[in-house]
Amino acid sequence: MNSKLLLAYLRCDINTIQTLIPRTLEDHRGYDREEIFSKKVKAGKRTYFFDIKSTRGNDYYLTITESKRRMDGDNFSYEKHKIFLYKEDFFKFVNALNEAVDHVKNDLLPDFDFEQFENEESENELNNDLRWE
């Protein structure tokens, strides 16, 4: 998976993240407080997980995990990289991500057809695994 495809998949806006937290607060009061919501994005040999989790103090945060399958002879393992994103940083994070994606799309690769990935994303939404716990 190349970085262009990753940037296309990660393109999001602050409204998406902001709407996830209030809904989970209402729907999951009193349930298991560890993992609240998970969205999986398959991207070639990598899978990205966007998980909303709660703390013991009823606060919420987002983890973004990149999981890559690695072959080691006849066996395989998963290499994982994780980012913890707290609610006070959502706005700054999404703005910086959008600015970086816009820079790649508009300044570095203005002739590249990113719409092909948007169409692929809408097709994948039909088969998406949303998991509420």
Backbone as a printed PyTorch tensor [residue, N CA C, xyz], in Angstrom:
tensor([[[  0.8560,  -1.1800,   0.0000],
         [  0.0000,   0.0000,   0.0000],
         [  0.8930,   1.2310,   0.0000]],

        [[  0.6430,   2.1350,  -0.8930],
         [  1.4810,   3.3250,  -0.9280],
         [  0.8650,   4.4550,  -0.1240]],

        [[  1.6610,   5.4760,   0.1080],
         [  1.2070,   6.5850,   0.9570],
         [  0.0610,   7.3660,   0.3160]],

        [[ -0.0180,   7.3850,  -0.9940],
         [ -1.1080,   8.1070,  -1.6570],
         [ -2.4580,   7.4710,  -1.3120]],

        [[ -2.4980,   6.1380,  -1.3380],
         [ -3.7300,   5.4370,  -1.0180],
         [ -4.0820,   5.6260,   0.4500]],

        [[ -3.0820,   5.5700,   1.3180],
         [ -3.3130,   5.7920,   2.7400],
         [ -3.9090,   7.1710,   2.9830]],

        [[ -3.3490,   8.1940,   2.3510],
         [ -3.8620,   9.5450,   2.5280],
         [ -5.3050,   9.6430,   2.0370]],

        [[ -5.6100,   8.9550,   0.9680],
         [ -6.9880,   8.9790,   0.4690],
         [ -7.9390,   8.3140,   1.4620]],

        [[ -7.4940,   7.2110,   2.0750],
         [ -8.3360,   6.5280,   3.0560],
         [ -8.5120,   7.3530,   4.3240]],

        [[ -7.4660,   8.0430,   4.7400],
         [ -7.5180,   8.7600,   6.0030],
         [ -8.1880,  10.1220,   5.8940]],

        [[ -8.5280,  10.5330,   4.6900],
         [ -9.1710,  11.8280,   4.4960],
         [-10.4910,  11.8620,   5.2640]],

        [[-10.5930,  12.7040,   6.2230],
         [-11.8210,  12.7910,   7.0070],
         [-12.0170,  14.2350,   7.4460]],

        [[-13.1250,  14.4990,   8.0670],
         [-13.3580,  15.8420,   8.5640],
         [-13.7090,  15.7770,  10.0390]],

        [[-13.5880,  16.8710,  10.7120],
         [-13.7900,  16.9410,  12.1580],
         [-15.2010,  16.5310,  12.5520]],

        [[-16.1910,  16.7490,  11.6870],
         [-17.5630,  16.3760,  12.0190],
         [-17.7220,  14.8810,  12.2330]],

        [[-16.9990,  14.0690,  11.4740],
         [-17.0840,  12.6200,  11.6300],
         [-16.6420,  12.2120,  13.0230]],

        [[-15.5090,  12.6940,  13.4560],
         [-15.0000,  12.3270,  14.7780],
         [-15.8860,  12.9090,  15.8680]],

        [[-16.3290,  14.1460,  15.7160],
         [-17.1380,  14.7700,  16.7480],
         [-18.4810,  14.0720,  16.9220]],

        [[-19.0460,  13.4920,  15.8620],
         [-20.3380,  12.8230,  16.0020],
         [-20.2090,  11.4440,  16.6230]],

        [[-19.0460,  10.8330,  16.5760],
         [-18.8790,   9.5020,  17.1600],
         [-18.9500,   9.5280,  18.6820]],

        [[-18.3200,  10.5070,  19.3110],
         [-18.2240,  10.5260,  20.7670],
         [-19.5880,  10.7190,  21.4360]],

        [[-20.4060,  11.7250,  21.0850],
         [-21.6960,  11.8650,  21.7640],
         [-22.6010,  10.6500,  21.5980]],

        [[-22.6000,  10.0370,  20.4280],
         [-23.4530,   8.8750,  20.2000],
         [-23.0260,   7.7230,  21.1110]],

        [[-21.7340,   7.5270,  21.2810],
         [-21.2860,   6.4290,  22.1270],
         [-21.5810,   6.7070,  23.5830]],

        [[-21.5660,   7.9600,  23.9900],
         [-21.8960,   8.2840,  25.3710],
         [-23.3400,   7.8910,  25.6770]],

        [[-24.2440,   8.1620,  24.7650],
         [-25.6540,   7.8520,  24.9840],
         [-25.9250,   6.3610,  24.8760]],

        [[-25.3230,   5.6980,  23.9020],
         [-25.6490,   4.3070,  23.6240],
         [-24.9590,   3.3140,  24.5460]],

        [[-23.9030,   3.7040,  25.2190],
         [-23.1080,   2.7300,  25.9580],
         [-22.9120,   3.0620,  27.4250]],

        [[-23.7440,   3.8790,  27.9740],
         [-23.6570,   4.1810,  29.3890],
         [-23.9190,   2.9120,  30.1910]],

        [[-22.9830,   2.5550,  31.0850],
         [-23.1850,   1.3970,  31.9350],
         [-22.6670,   0.0880,  31.3460]],

        [[-22.2040,   0.0680,  30.1220],
         [-21.6670,  -1.1440,  29.5270],
         [-20.1590,  -1.1760,  29.7200]],

        [[-19.5330,  -2.1760,  29.1320],
         [-18.0820,  -2.2980,  29.2060],
         [-17.4380,  -0.9940,  28.7510]],

        [[-16.5750,  -0.4720,  29.5720],
         [-16.0200,   0.8570,  29.3030],
         [-14.7080,   0.8120,  28.5410]],

        [[-14.2170,  -0.3620,  28.1920],
         [-12.9240,  -0.4300,  27.5210],
         [-13.0080,   0.0210,  26.0560]],

        [[-13.6120,  -0.7880,  25.1780],
         [-13.7160,  -0.4140,  23.7620],
         [-15.1690,  -0.1380,  23.4240]],

        [[-15.4220,   1.0270,  22.8490],
         [-16.7790,   1.5000,  22.5960],
         [-17.1850,   1.3430,  21.1320]],

        [[-16.2720,   1.6480,  20.2330],
         [-16.5750,   1.6680,  18.8020],
         [-15.3110,   1.3200,  18.0470]],

        [[-15.4550,   0.5930,  16.9360],
         [-14.2920,   0.2460,  16.1240],
         [-14.6660,   0.2960,  14.6560]],

        [[-13.7940,   0.8810,  13.8640],
         [-13.9680,   0.9030,  12.4060],
         [-12.6800,   0.3710,  11.8000]],

        [[-12.8190,  -0.6030,  10.8990],
         [-11.6680,  -1.2350,  10.2630],
         [-11.5750,  -0.7750,   8.8180]],

        [[-10.3540,  -0.4260,   8.3800],
         [-10.1060,  -0.0360,   6.9920],
         [ -9.0250,  -0.9590,   6.4520]],

        [[ -9.4040,  -1.8240,   5.5120],
         [ -8.4350,  -2.7170,   4.8770],
         [ -7.7830,  -1.9700,   3.7270]],

        [[ -6.4570,  -2.0620,   3.6690],
         [ -5.7130,  -1.3310,   2.6430],
         [ -4.5110,  -2.1670,   2.2110]],

        [[ -4.7270,  -3.0720,   1.2730],
         [ -3.6450,  -3.9290,   0.8140],
         [ -3.1800,  -4.8510,   1.9260]],

        [[ -1.8720,  -4.8440,   2.2040],
         [ -1.3100,  -5.6970,   3.2470],
         [ -1.4770,  -5.0960,   4.6370]],

        [[ -2.0470,  -3.9250,   4.6940],
         [ -2.2260,  -3.2350,   5.9710],
         [ -3.7130,  -3.1440,   6.3060]],

        [[ -3.9610,  -3.0710,   7.5970],
         [ -5.3120,  -2.8020,   8.0850],
         [ -5.1950,  -1.7010,   9.1200]],

        [[ -6.1030,  -0.7500,   9.0450],
         [ -6.1240,   0.3570,  10.0060],
         [ -7.3770,   0.2060,  10.8620]],

        [[ -7.2160,   0.3800,  12.1720],
         [ -8.3230,   0.3140,  13.0990],
         [ -8.4760,   1.6730,  13.7710]],

        [[ -9.7020,   2.1840,  13.7720],
         [-10.0380,   3.4150,  14.4740],
         [-10.9460,   3.0000,  15.6260]],

        [[-10.4250,   3.0330,  16.8380],
         [-11.1600,   2.5380,  18.0060],
         [-11.3890,   3.6550,  19.0050]],

        [[-12.6240,   3.7590,  19.4640],
         [-12.9340,   4.6830,  20.5560],
         [-12.9660,   3.8520,  21.8240]],

        [[-12.2170,   4.2990,  22.8100],
         [-12.1340,   3.5920,  24.0920],
         [-12.4420,   4.5610,  25.2170]],

        [[-12.7540,   3.9860,  26.3620],
         [-13.0570,   4.8300,  27.5180],
         [-12.0580,   4.5670,  28.6320]],

        [[-11.9330,   5.5540,  29.4810],
         [-11.0960,   5.4260,  30.6690],
         [-11.9820,   5.1020,  31.8620]],

        [[-11.3760,   4.7830,  32.9780],
         [-12.1470,   4.5240,  34.1910],
         [-12.9160,   5.7530,  34.6470]],

        [[-12.4120,   6.9230,  34.2800],
         [-13.0610,   8.1780,  34.6620],
         [-14.1150,   8.6340,  33.6730]],

        [[-14.6000,   7.7210,  32.8200],
         [-15.6260,   8.0260,  31.8180],
         [-15.1930,   9.0900,  30.8230]],

        [[-13.9210,   9.0940,  30.4800],
         [-13.4260,   9.9660,  29.4240],
         [-13.1880,   9.0890,  28.1960]],

        [[-13.1060,   9.6950,  27.0220],
         [-12.9890,   8.9380,  25.7930],
         [-11.8070,   9.4020,  24.9790]],

        [[-11.2070,   8.4440,  24.2580],
         [-10.0790,   8.7540,  23.3840],
         [-10.1370,   7.8310,  22.1780]],

        [[ -9.3830,   8.1940,  21.1570],
         [ -9.3480,   7.4490,  19.9070],
         [ -7.9660,   6.8200,  19.7590]],

        [[ -7.9290,   5.5420,  19.3900],
         [ -6.6560,   4.9350,  19.0180],
         [ -6.7150,   4.6350,  17.5290]],

        [[ -5.6300,   4.9300,  16.8450],
         [ -5.4900,   4.6050,  15.4310],
         [ -4.3520,   3.5960,  15.3500]],

        [[ -4.6650,   2.3890,  14.8740],
         [ -3.6800,   1.3210,  14.8250],
         [ -3.4540,   0.8960,  13.3840]],

        [[ -2.1890,   0.8170,  12.9960],
         [ -1.8170,   0.2520,  11.7080],
         [ -1.3110,  -1.1490,  11.9900]],

        [[ -1.8750,  -2.1460,  11.3290],
         [ -1.4700,  -3.5290,  11.5070],
         [ -0.9830,  -4.0660,  10.1650]],

        [[  0.2500,  -4.5770,  10.1520],
         [  0.8310,  -5.1420,   8.9280],
         [  1.1510,  -6.6150,   9.1620]],

        [[  0.7420,  -7.4450,   8.2370],
         [  1.0380,  -8.8740,   8.3250],
         [  2.4440,  -9.1130,   7.7960]],

        [[  3.2700,  -9.7890,   8.5810],
         [  4.6590, -10.0850,   8.2230],
         [  4.8500, -11.5920,   8.1230]],

        [[  5.4790, -12.0350,   7.0500],
         [  5.7840, -13.4560,   6.8890],
         [  7.1940, -13.7190,   7.4130]],

        [[  7.3220, -14.8150,   8.1770],
         [  8.6090, -15.2480,   8.7060],
         [  8.7220, -16.7390,   8.4320]],

        [[  9.2070, -17.0780,   7.2520],
         [  9.2410, -18.4750,   6.8430],
         [  7.8420, -18.9790,   6.5890]],

        [[  7.4410, -20.0210,   7.3230],
         [  6.1020, -20.5790,   7.1920],
         [  5.1050, -19.9180,   8.1390]],

        [[  5.5940, -19.1030,   9.0410],
         [  4.7430, -18.4440,  10.0270],
         [  4.5220, -16.9800,   9.6660]],

        [[  3.5120, -16.3880,  10.2650],
         [  3.3040, -14.9600,  10.0830],
         [  3.0150, -14.3330,  11.4310]],

        [[  3.2600, -13.0450,  11.4800],
         [  2.9680, -12.2650,  12.6800],
         [  2.4350, -10.9130,  12.2250]],

        [[  1.9650, -10.1350,  13.1870],
         [  1.4460,  -8.8120,  12.8780],
         [  2.3060,  -7.7660,  13.5650]],

        [[  2.7430,  -6.7960,  12.7710],
         [  3.4730,  -5.6500,  13.3120],
         [  2.4560,  -4.5270,  13.4770]],

        [[  2.4030,  -3.9620,  14.6770],
         [  1.3970,  -2.9330,  14.9460],
         [  2.0500,  -1.6300,  15.3860]],

        [[  1.4600,  -0.5420,  14.9120],
         [  1.8590,   0.8070,  15.3170],
         [  0.5920,   1.5230,  15.7520]],

        [[  0.6560,   2.2050,  16.8750],
         [ -0.5580,   2.7810,  17.4530],
         [ -0.3460,   4.2480,  17.8160]],

        [[ -1.4000,   5.0420,  17.5730],
         [ -1.4430,   6.4510,  17.9760],
         [ -2.6180,   6.6110,  18.9300]],

        [[ -2.3920,   7.2720,  20.0470],
         [ -3.4710,   7.5960,  20.9810],
         [ -3.8240,   9.0580,  20.7730]],

        [[ -5.0900,   9.3200,  20.5380],
         [ -5.5440,  10.6740,  20.2490],
         [ -6.6410,  11.0420,  21.2460]],

        [[ -6.3900,  12.0880,  22.0200],
         [ -7.3150,  12.5010,  23.0710],
         [ -8.2270,  13.6160,  22.5610]],

        [[ -9.4180,  13.6950,  23.1510],
         [-10.4740,  14.5860,  22.6330],
         [-10.0240,  16.0230,  22.4790]],

        [[ -9.1600,  16.4910,  23.3460],
         [ -8.7060,  17.8810,  23.2510],
         [ -7.7980,  18.1060,  22.0390]],

        [[ -7.3230,  17.0130,  21.4230],
         [ -6.4500,  17.1280,  20.2600],
         [ -7.1530,  16.7920,  18.9440]],

        [[ -8.4230,  16.3550,  18.9890],
         [ -9.1280,  15.9600,  17.7690],
         [ -9.0870,  17.0500,  16.7060]],

        [[ -9.4840,  18.2480,  17.0730],
         [ -9.5900,  19.3380,  16.1070],
         [ -8.2400,  19.6430,  15.4570]],

        [[ -7.1840,  19.7600,  16.2780],
         [ -5.8470,  20.0590,  15.7520],
         [ -5.3350,  18.9240,  14.8650]],

        [[ -5.5840,  17.6850,  15.2790],
         [ -5.1220,  16.5240,  14.5200],
         [ -5.7840,  16.4640,  13.1500]],

        [[ -7.1030,  16.5790,  13.1310],
         [ -7.8440,  16.4900,  11.8630],
         [ -7.4750,  17.6540,  10.9440]],

        [[ -7.3230,  18.8470,  11.4940],
         [ -6.9110,  19.9920,  10.6680],
         [ -5.5400,  19.7600,  10.0600]],

        [[ -4.5830,  19.2650,  10.8560],
         [ -3.2400,  19.0080,  10.3330],
         [ -3.2640,  17.8890,   9.2920]],

        [[ -4.0480,  16.8440,   9.5420],
         [ -4.1630,  15.7500,   8.5780],
         [ -4.7540,  16.2560,   7.2650]],

        [[ -5.8370,  17.0120,   7.3450],
         [ -6.4460,  17.5610,   6.1310],
         [ -5.4950,  18.4850,   5.3880]],

        [[ -4.7400,  19.3000,   6.1300],
         [ -3.7740,  20.2010,   5.4990],
         [ -2.6870,  19.4090,   4.7870]],

        [[ -2.1990,  18.3430,   5.4120],
         [ -1.1640,  17.5090,   4.7910],
         [ -1.6990,  16.8020,   3.5520]],

        [[ -2.9120,  16.2590,   3.6450],
         [ -3.5210,  15.5790,   2.4960],
         [ -3.7540,  16.5720,   1.3580]],

        [[ -4.2670,  17.7450,   1.6720],
         [ -4.4820,  18.7690,   0.6470],
         [ -3.1700,  19.1710,  -0.0210]],

        [[ -2.0920,  19.2600,   0.7580],
         [ -0.7840,  19.6180,   0.1940],
         [ -0.3380,  18.5540,  -0.8120]],

        [[ -0.4900,  17.2840,  -0.4540],
         [ -0.1100,  16.2100,  -1.3790],
         [ -0.9820,  16.2660,  -2.6200]],

        [[ -2.3020,  16.3960,  -2.4260],
         [ -3.2260,  16.3740,  -3.5660],
         [ -3.0840,  17.5940,  -4.4670]],

        [[ -2.9210,  18.7640,  -3.8790],
         [ -2.9340,  20.0010,  -4.6720],
         [ -1.5620,  20.4790,  -5.1170]],

        [[ -0.5430,  20.2620,  -4.2950],
         [  0.7790,  20.8010,  -4.6050],
         [  1.7560,  19.7530,  -5.1400]],

        [[  1.7640,  18.5710,  -4.5300],
         [  2.7440,  17.5570,  -4.9290],
         [  2.2580,  16.6630,  -6.0600]],

        [[  0.9710,  16.3280,  -6.0710],
         [  0.4230,  15.4310,  -7.0920],
         [ -0.8600,  16.0000,  -7.6980]],

        [[ -0.7920,  17.2030,  -8.2630],
         [ -2.0240,  17.8280,  -8.7580],
         [ -2.6740,  17.0770,  -9.9220]],

        [[ -1.9100,  16.2800, -10.6620],
         [ -2.4550,  15.5720, -11.8170],
         [ -2.9050,  14.1470, -11.4940]],

        [[ -2.6860,  13.7090, -10.2620],
         [ -3.0560,  12.3490,  -9.8760],
         [ -4.5650,  12.2680,  -9.6400]],

        [[ -5.1830,  11.1680, -10.0680],
         [ -6.6280,  10.9810,  -9.9360],
         [ -6.9600,  10.3080,  -8.5970]],

        [[ -7.2050,  11.1090,  -7.5760],
         [ -7.5540,  10.5820,  -6.2560],
         [ -9.0040,  10.1020,  -6.1970]],

        [[ -9.8230,  10.4950,  -7.1610],
         [-11.2300,  10.0950,  -7.1680],
         [-11.3810,   8.5860,  -7.3040]],

        [[-10.4120,   7.9140,  -7.9010],
         [-10.4980,   6.4610,  -8.0330],
         [-10.5330,   5.7950,  -6.6610]],

        [[ -9.8890,   6.3960,  -5.6690],
         [ -9.8930,   5.8430,  -4.3180],
         [-11.1900,   6.1760,  -3.5940]],

        [[-11.7770,   7.3080,  -3.8960],
         [-13.0510,   7.6700,  -3.2780],
         [-14.1390,   6.7170,  -3.7290]],

        [[-14.1390,   6.3350,  -5.0030],
         [-15.1150,   5.3660,  -5.5060],
         [-14.8970,   4.0130,  -4.8550]],

        [[-13.6420,   3.6060,  -4.6970],
         [-13.3090,   2.3470,  -4.0430],
         [-13.7940,   2.3630,  -2.6000]],

        [[-13.6510,   3.5040,  -1.9240],
         [-14.0890,   3.6260,  -0.5310],
         [-15.5890,   3.4550,  -0.4140]],

        [[-16.3590,   4.0670,  -1.3180],
         [-17.8150,   3.9570,  -1.2270],
         [-18.2690,   2.5230,  -1.4870]],

        [[-17.5670,   1.7830,  -2.3460],
         [-17.8920,   0.3750,  -2.5630],
         [-17.5850,  -0.4430,  -1.3170]],

        [[-16.4830,  -0.1380,  -0.6370],
         [-16.0980,  -0.8650,   0.5680],
         [-17.0200,  -0.5730,   1.7300]],

        [[-17.6720,   0.5900,   1.7400],
         [-18.5750,   0.9290,   2.8340],
         [-19.7240,  -0.0610,   2.9290]],

        [[-20.1080,  -0.6570,   1.8120],
         [-21.1830,  -1.6390,   1.8330],
         [-20.7730,  -2.8920,   2.5960]],

        [[-19.4750,  -3.2120,   2.6130],
         [-18.9780,  -4.4210,   3.2560],
         [-18.2490,  -4.1230,   4.5600]],

        [[-18.4200,  -2.9420,   5.0920],
         [-17.6700,  -2.5170,   6.2750],
         [-18.1040,  -3.2550,   7.5240]],

        [[-17.1310,  -3.5870,   8.3690],
         [-17.4190,  -4.2110,   9.6650],
         [-17.4570,  -3.1300,  10.7120]],

        [[-18.6160,  -2.7160,  11.1480],
         [-18.7300,  -1.8110,  12.2770],
         [-19.0690,  -2.6650,  13.4860]],

        [[-18.3330,  -2.4820,  14.5500],
         [-18.5060,  -3.3270,  15.7100],
         [-18.8140,  -2.4690,  16.9250]],

        [[-19.9890,  -2.6270,  17.4600],
         [-20.3750,  -1.9220,  18.6910],
         [-20.3000,  -2.9260,  19.8160]],

        [[-19.6550,  -2.5520,  20.8990],
         [-19.5400,  -3.4460,  22.0530],
         [-19.9860,  -2.7540,  23.3010]]])
